[in-house]
Structure formats: C-alpha cells, structure tokens
Amino acid sequence: MSTFKCKFDENLLGFVERLKDYGHLFHWNTITANYNIYFADDISHENIRGADDAAVVVAATTAERTLITNDTDLFFTAGDNTYGVIVLWGGIVENEVYKEFRSFRKREKREAVQLLFGNRAYLREMERIRREKTRELALLEQQENGMIWTFRPPSKTESDGFLTKKIEKTLKKVSKALYNETNQNNDN
C-alpha cells in the first residue's frame, strides 16, 4: 500500500468527499487498495478557501501532503511544498474540439482523476514527485484506447506562458486595488 498523501486545491474542492460518497463511480475499493483511506484531503479542512497561494502551500506542507491543483500559478508561489506540487493539465478532443481539463464538467473530472488514482504506474509517478520535491504537470492526453496521464516539468515555453499569465493577473489585481483606493479618497 502506498504512503502517498495529497491535498486538493480550491479548484478541485469537494473531490475527496465525492470520492467517498460515490465510491462505486470511482472504483473506491480499487483506490483504497493502493492508498491509505486518508490519503487525500482538500483545503476546506483548514478553512482557507479563497486564501492566497502561499497559504495553500503552507497548509499542504504542514499536513505533509503533495498539493494537487490545476492552478499554474503554483509553479511560482513563494515557499516550497517539501512534498511536491502536481498541476493537472492537458485535455481531450471532444466533437473535434480540444477541451482543457480545467474546463471539464464535474463528471468528466471525476473520470479523469479516478484514472489518475486508479493506476499503479501513475501512483509511482506521484510518489516520485513527492520524493523528489518537484513541481510537475500531470498531462491528460487522449489516445486511441482512451485517456492517459503523463508527468513532466513544464517546458520553458510553458513556464514563460504561465508566468506571464500570473503577472497579468497580479497587475490586474493591483490596478483594481489602486482604482478602488483612488475612488475612496476622491469620495472623502
């Protein structure tokens, strides 16, 4: 049995409960045969929903859990989770249109994550990420015989794109805060 433990970020909130509540859909017996039943929790256990990324990393580290998310900002968050970070990424082609994992409906995410946790080879990869304390993408891809997950660090191009997106979001927040502050001062 694996000793792998993980914490799901806010964008995967409630997944742990769904795993337990709908075990028949997730092949819960297969999953718990590979993992301790308490292998997963999410940020709701610390009541930090909506907290900044650094607080999420601290919570995962304190709980000695690998952080699982689909937020690429966590590649650049201050502070290291000494148990690794796995960013769920990739997608599938549906009706000749590419659909990103983060855009999946709940049922589709359940199926993809059940595949991730129900496969011993993927478990070994997640354990490696934990052991090596790395931050990697878990890429969902569609093959002829179904979906597969692959694991790797982001490429330089991907990292640059993720960082640009994070900077743009940060600038937008700062700009909004400055605008609100200016308007409050003008009202006084």
C-alpha contacts under 8 A as a table, 3 or more apart, distances in Angstrom:
res1	aa1	res2	aa2	distance
1	M	33	A	6.75
1	M	34	N	4.99
1	M	35	Y	5.57
1	M	36	N	7.02
2	S	34	N	5.81
2	S	35	Y	5.06
2	S	36	N	6.95
3	T	35	Y	6.67
3	T	36	N	6.80
3	T	39	F	7.55
4	F	35	Y	6.97
4	F	39	F	6.37
4	F	65	R	7.82
4	F	123	L	7.98
4	F	126	M	7.68
4	F	127	E	6.05
4	F	130	R	7.85
5	K	38	Y	7.67
5	K	39	F	4.40
5	K	40	A	5.78
5	K	64	E	7.37
5	K	65	R	4.98
5	K	66	T	6.28
6	C	39	F	6.19
6	C	40	A	4.92
6	C	41	D	6.59
6	C	60	A	7.73
6	C	65	R	4.42
6	C	66	T	4.46
6	C	67	L	5.70
6	C	68	I	6.67
7	K	40	A	5.69
7	K	41	D	4.93
7	K	42	D	4.80
7	K	43	I	6.85
7	K	60	A	6.07
7	K	65	R	5.73
7	K	66	T	6.09
7	K	67	L	4.94
7	K	68	I	5.99
8	F	11	N	7.82
8	F	12	L	5.73
8	F	13	L	6.54
8	F	15	F	7.65
8	F	16	V	8.00
8	F	40	A	7.40
8	F	41	D	6.28
8	F	42	D	4.40
8	F	43	I	6.53
8	F	67	L	6.04
8	F	68	I	4.87
8	F	69	T	6.03
9	D	12	L	5.59
9	D	13	L	6.34
9	D	42	D	6.06
9	D	43	I	5.90
9	D	56	V	7.30
9	D	67	L	6.86
9	D	68	I	6.09
9	D	69	T	5.07
9	D	70	N	7.99
10	E	13	L	4.81
10	E	42	D	7.41
10	E	43	I	6.39
10	E	44	S	7.99
10	E	49	R	6.31
10	E	50	G	7.48
10	E	69	T	7.64
11	N	69	T	6.61
11	N	70	N	6.80
11	N	71	D	7.57
12	L	15	F	5.88
12	L	42	D	7.88
12	L	69	T	6.70
12	L	70	N	7.90
13	L	16	V	7.71
13	L	42	D	6.23
13	L	43	I	7.28
13	L	44	S	7.37
14	G	17	E	5.41
14	G	18	R	6.31
14	G	42	D	7.25
15	F	18	R	5.02
15	F	19	L	6.11
15	F	42	D	7.87
15	F	110	R	7.82
16	V	19	L	5.06
16	V	20	K	6.50
16	V	40	A	6.34
16	V	41	D	5.88
16	V	42	D	6.95
17	E	20	K	5.15
17	E	21	D	5.88
18	R	21	D	4.94
18	R	22	Y	5.54
18	R	23	G	7.59
19	L	22	Y	5.54
19	L	23	G	5.42
19	L	26	F	6.23
19	L	28	W	6.97
20	K	23	G	5.15
20	K	28	W	7.18
22	Y	25	L	5.45
22	Y	26	F	6.58
23	G	26	F	4.95
23	G	27	H	5.73
23	G	28	W	4.42
23	G	29	N	7.51
24	H	27	H	5.28
24	H	28	W	6.24
25	L	28	W	7.65
26	F	31	I	7.86
26	F	110	R	7.42
26	F	111	E	7.37
26	F	114	Q	5.61
27	H	30	T	5.40
27	H	31	I	6.42
27	H	114	Q	7.68
27	H	118	G	7.77
28	W	31	I	4.99
28	W	32	T	5.98
29	N	32	T	5.26
29	N	33	A	6.05
30	T	33	A	5.17
30	T	34	N	6.79
30	T	118	G	6.51
31	I	34	N	5.40
31	I	35	Y	6.23
31	I	117	F	6.38
31	I	118	G	5.37
32	T	35	Y	4.77
32	T	36	N	6.03
32	T	37	I	5.61
33	A	36	N	7.70
34	N	118	G	7.87
34	N	120	R	7.51
35	Y	38	Y	7.94
35	Y	39	F	6.14
36	N	39	F	5.25
37	I	40	A	7.80
38	Y	41	D	7.40
41	D	45	H	7.15
42	D	45	H	6.14
43	I	46	E	5.65
43	I	47	N	6.55
43	I	48	I	6.01
43	I	49	R	6.42
43	I	56	V	7.11
43	I	59	A	7.53
44	S	47	N	4.76
44	S	48	I	6.26
44	S	49	R	6.20
45	H	48	I	7.93
46	E	59	A	7.31
48	I	51	A	5.25
48	I	55	A	7.62
48	I	56	V	7.38
51	A	55	A	6.19
51	A	56	V	6.92
52	D	55	A	5.60
52	D	56	V	6.75
53	D	56	V	5.05
53	D	57	V	6.28
53	D	73	D	7.80
53	D	74	L	6.67
53	D	77	T	6.41
54	A	57	V	5.10
54	A	58	V	6.23
54	A	77	T	6.04
54	A	78	A	6.16
54	A	79	G	6.76
55	A	58	V	5.05
55	A	59	A	6.17
56	V	59	A	5.07
56	V	60	A	6.25
57	V	60	A	5.19
57	V	61	T	6.10
57	V	67	L	7.32
57	V	77	T	7.98
57	V	79	G	7.16
57	V	80	D	7.08
57	V	81	N	5.73
58	V	61	T	5.08
58	V	62	T	5.94
58	V	79	G	7.68
58	V	81	N	7.01
59	A	62	T	5.13
59	A	63	A	6.15
60	A	63	A	5.18
60	A	64	E	6.08
60	A	65	R	5.11
60	A	66	T	6.54
60	A	67	L	5.96
60	A	81	N	6.81
61	T	64	E	4.87
61	T	65	R	6.01
61	T	66	T	7.61
61	T	81	N	5.08
61	T	82	T	6.21
61	T	83	Y	6.60
62	T	65	R	7.74
64	E	82	T	7.86
64	E	83	Y	6.44
65	R	83	Y	5.82
65	R	84	G	7.94
66	T	81	N	7.38
66	T	83	Y	4.76
66	T	84	G	4.99
66	T	85	V	5.65
66	T	86	I	7.32
66	T	130	R	6.09
67	L	81	N	7.68
67	L	83	Y	7.58
67	L	84	G	6.45
67	L	85	V	4.71
67	L	86	I	6.16
68	I	85	V	6.01
68	I	86	I	4.86
68	I	87	V	5.95
68	I	88	L	7.19
69	T	72	T	7.99
69	T	85	V	7.74
69	T	86	I	6.38
69	T	87	V	4.96
69	T	88	L	6.02
70	N	87	V	4.81
70	N	88	L	4.77
70	N	89	W	6.31
70	N	102	R	6.64
71	D	74	L	6.10
71	D	87	V	6.52
72	T	75	F	5.75
72	T	87	V	6.51
72	T	162	F	6.11
73	D	76	F	5.66
73	D	77	T	6.53
73	D	162	F	6.83
73	D	163	L	7.25
73	D	166	K	5.87
74	L	77	T	5.00
74	L	85	V	7.66
75	F	85	V	7.92
75	F	135	R	6.44
76	F	163	L	7.32
77	T	80	D	7.72
80	D	84	G	7.90
81	N	84	G	5.51
81	N	85	V	7.00
81	N	133	K	7.29
82	T	130	R	7.68
82	T	133	K	5.38
83	Y	129	I	7.62
83	Y	130	R	4.61
83	Y	131	R	6.84
83	Y	132	E	7.95
83	Y	133	K	5.18
83	Y	134	T	7.78
84	G	129	I	5.76
84	G	130	R	4.82
84	G	131	R	7.74
84	G	132	E	7.41
84	G	133	K	4.34
84	G	134	T	4.87
84	G	135	R	5.55
85	V	129	I	7.52
85	V	130	R	7.77
85	V	133	K	7.73
85	V	134	T	6.45
85	V	135	R	4.52
85	V	136	E	6.40
86	I	126	M	7.82
86	I	129	I	7.75
86	I	135	R	5.90
86	I	136	E	5.19
86	I	137	L	5.74
86	I	138	A	6.30
87	V	135	R	7.65
87	V	136	E	6.23
87	V	137	L	4.77
87	V	138	A	5.88
88	L	101	F	7.33
88	L	137	L	6.00
88	L	138	A	4.89
88	L	139	L	6.25
88	L	140	L	7.48
89	W	100	E	7.30
89	W	101	F	5.87
89	W	102	R	7.24
89	W	137	L	6.28
89	W	138	A	5.87
89	W	139	L	4.85
89	W	140	L	6.16
90	G	100	E	5.73
90	G	101	F	5.73
90	G	138	A	7.75
90	G	139	L	4.72
90	G	140	L	4.62
90	G	141	E	6.21
91	G	98	Y	6.88
91	G	99	K	5.44
91	G	100	E	4.22
91	G	101	F	4.71
91	G	139	L	7.55
91	G	140	L	5.31
91	G	141	E	5.77
91	G	142	Q	7.32
92	I	98	Y	5.73
92	I	99	K	5.40
92	I	100	E	6.66
92	I	101	F	7.60
92	I	140	L	7.31
92	I	141	E	5.97
92	I	142	Q	5.32
92	I	147	M	7.85
93	V	96	E	5.69
93	V	97	V	5.25
93	V	98	Y	4.31
93	V	99	K	5.88
93	V	142	Q	7.18
94	E	97	V	5.25
94	E	98	Y	6.25
94	E	99	K	6.62
99	K	103	S	6.62
99	K	104	F	7.20
100	E	103	S	5.33
100	E	104	F	6.74
101	F	104	F	5.25
101	F	109	K	7.18
101	F	140	L	7.37
104	F	107	R	7.87
104	F	108	E	5.62
104	F	109	K	5.83
105	R	108	E	5.29
105	R	109	K	6.28
106	K	109	K	5.10
106	K	110	R	6.10
107	R	110	R	5.03
107	R	111	E	6.32
108	E	111	E	5.18
108	E	112	A	6.23
109	K	112	A	5.09
109	K	113	V	5.97
110	R	113	V	5.28
110	R	114	Q	5.86
111	E	114	Q	5.09
111	E	115	L	6.25
112	A	115	L	5.17
112	A	116	L	6.38
112	A	140	L	7.82
112	A	147	M	7.64
113	V	116	L	4.79
113	V	117	F	6.25
114	Q	117	F	5.23
114	Q	118	G	5.71
115	L	118	G	5.09
115	L	119	N	6.29
115	L	148	I	7.88
116	L	119	N	6.08
116	L	122	Y	6.09
116	L	123	L	7.61
116	L	149	W	6.75
117	F	120	R	7.74
117	F	122	Y	7.01
117	F	123	L	6.52
118	G	123	L	7.96
119	N	122	Y	5.41
119	N	123	L	6.32
120	R	123	L	4.82
120	R	124	R	6.24
121	A	124	R	5.16
121	A	125	E	6.47
122	Y	125	E	4.99
122	Y	126	M	6.24
122	Y	149	W	7.31
122	Y	150	T	7.97
123	L	126	M	5.10
123	L	127	E	6.11
124	R	127	E	5.01
124	R	128	R	6.11
125	E	128	R	4.97
125	E	129	I	6.31
125	E	151	F	7.05
126	M	129	I	5.10
126	M	130	R	6.28
127	E	130	R	5.00
127	E	131	R	6.04
128	R	131	R	4.98
128	R	132	E	5.90
129	I	132	E	5.21
129	I	133	K	5.73
129	I	134	T	5.35
129	I	135	R	7.19
129	I	136	E	7.38
130	R	133	K	5.08
130	R	134	T	6.90
135	R	153	P	6.62
136	E	151	F	6.57
136	E	152	R	5.33
136	E	153	P	4.32
136	E	154	P	6.49
137	L	151	F	5.66
137	L	152	R	5.47
137	L	153	P	5.75
137	L	154	P	6.22
138	A	149	W	6.12
138	A	150	T	5.58
138	A	151	F	4.56
138	A	152	R	6.80
139	L	149	W	5.33
139	L	150	T	5.12
139	L	151	F	6.15
139	L	152	R	7.95
140	L	147	M	6.74
140	L	148	I	5.78
140	L	149	W	4.64
140	L	150	T	6.71
141	E	147	M	5.61
141	E	148	I	5.39
141	E	149	W	6.27
141	E	150	T	7.78
142	Q	146	G	5.79
142	Q	147	M	4.46
142	Q	148	I	6.34
143	Q	146	G	5.12
143	Q	147	M	5.75
143	Q	148	I	6.95
154	P	157	T	7.93
154	P	158	E	5.65
154	P	159	S	5.84
155	S	158	E	5.05
155	S	159	S	6.04
156	K	159	S	5.06
156	K	160	D	6.06
157	T	160	D	5.14
157	T	161	G	6.22
158	E	161	G	5.06
158	E	162	F	6.07
159	S	162	F	5.05
159	S	163	L	6.00
160	D	163	L	5.14
160	D	164	T	6.07
161	G	164	T	5.08
161	G	165	K	6.21
162	F	165	K	5.14
162	F	166	K	6.26
163	L	166	K	5.00
163	L	167	I	6.13
164	T	167	I	5.13
164	T	168	E	6.13
165	K	168	E	5.12
165	K	169	K	6.22
166	K	169	K	5.15
166	K	170	T	6.15
167	I	170	T	5.04
167	I	171	L	6.08
168	E	171	L	5.14
168	E	172	K	6.14
169	K	172	K	5.09
169	K	173	K	6.30
170	T	173	K	5.15
170	T	174	V	6.22
171	L	174	V	5.08
171	L	175	S	5.93
172	K	175	S	5.07
172	K	176	K	6.10
173	K	176	K	5.14
173	K	177	A	6.14
174	V	177	A	5.07
174	V	178	L	6.12
175	S	178	L	5.15
175	S	179	Y	6.09
176	K	179	Y	5.04
176	K	180	N	6.14
177	A	180	N	5.15
177	A	181	E	6.12
178	L	181	E	5.04
178	L	182	T	6.05
179	Y	182	T	5.15
179	Y	183	N	6.20
180	N	183	N	5.15
180	N	184	Q	6.19
181	E	184	Q	5.12
181	E	185	N	6.23
182	T	185	N	5.16
182	T	186	N	6.19
183	N	186	N	5.04
183	N	187	D	6.19
184	Q	187	D	5.12
184	Q	188	N	6.54
185	N	188	N	5.26
